[in-house]
């Protein structure tokens, strides 16, 4: 599924993943997807399902609202 330009989903997955010292492969293994899916998500080329967003948030010790937004995140936040 491609990112819908009308309803974009912005995220902080990469920042949260790196803060925990995880590779894309490690996060992918934990949430049950291919490592390339994590890359697509981090580049905002793909919007996750609700279930995947919840799994990612749990794996990164974050709330979904801390990782995903329909408005761009401010830099440094």
Helices and strands as residue ranges (DSSP letters): E 10-11, H 13-19, H 24-31, H 35-42, H 50-59, H 64-67, E 68-69
